[in-house]
Amino acid sequence: MNPAPSPATTDPQEMAYARVLAAESAARPKGERTRARLLIAACTVLDAEGPQGLSIAAIARAAGLAKGTAYIYFPDLAALLTELLTGFARFVRSCMHQAGRDDPIRDATRAYIALFRENRGLMRCLVHHLDGFPEAQAAFQRLNRDWLETVVAATERKRHGVPHDELMRRAYALGGMVDQYLSSLYLSRDPALVALSRDEAAVLDTLSLIWKRGMTA
């Protein structure tokens, strides 16, 4: 399994996994480029149709390849999705780690918003459809715990005196709230929430405030 590519910056353009896969594979041998082409096509199908639209035939069609060619690289859809989602989970982790350190909660929240916006189909799979892909689920749970421990560590450095386990419980609860907000905004496209969230800087302010108030109250 190939390692996940890393973003060159935290710019939103560098947080679209499909674009980063394309850039990383451009100078590689033909077989690796074709493999990446199939993964990129899966991202396209996920964005357009969601998990219910995924099939090897649909992915091969989106990649402009014969269905038989896809089977050379992946024995079945489960193998393709496991590689895609596990790689994406590592990519999300890398993006979060590279977020600025001046204000870890705000900077990582900014990165997470951009990841949600630029990878809607993949985020839908990570947040809502992981039961059939234990490797990807484990990778996402690891990155989620890493992020929450970063938040808790930043809170503890300010000596608020709240027990560690209590801070972890708060962090898990707040993380779930943020996932729900971004899912409603970018995945289900709740009209009322979309109307309230046109100013992304204001959304970042709101979510950062929720994290900070929830962790330090």
HUJOTA-V281298 format. One line per field, one symbol per residue. ss: DSSP state (~ for helix, > for strand, _ for the rest). phi: phi as a letter, one per 30 degrees, with the letter a starting at -180 (. if undefined). psi: psi as a letter, one per 40 degrees, with the letter a starting at -180 (. if undefined). Layout:
ss=???
phi=???
psi=???
This chain:
ss=___________~~~~_~~~~~~~~~____~~~~~~~~~~~~~~~~~~~~_~~~__~~~~~~~~___~~~~~~~___~~~~~~~~~~~~~~~~~~~~~~_____~~~~~~~~~~~~~~~_~~~~~~~~~_____~~~~~~~~~~~~~~~~~~~~~~~~______~~~~~~~~~~~~~~~~~~~~~~~~___~~~~~~___~~~~~~~~~~~~~~~~~_
phi=.ddddcddbcdeddcdedddedddcecdeeddddddedddddddddddbiedcdaddddddddibdedddddcbdadddddddddddddddeeddddddecdbedddddeddddddddbddddedddbbcedbddddddddddddeddddddddddddhdideeddddddddddddddeddddddccdheeddeddcdcdddddedddddeddddcd
psi=hiihiiidaeiddeehddddddddedeiidddddddddddddddddddeideehidddddddefiiddddeddhdidddddddddddddddddddddeiiedgddddddddddddddefddddddddegedegddddddddddddddddddddddddefeehiddddddddddddddddddddddddefhdddddefdhdddddddddddddddde.
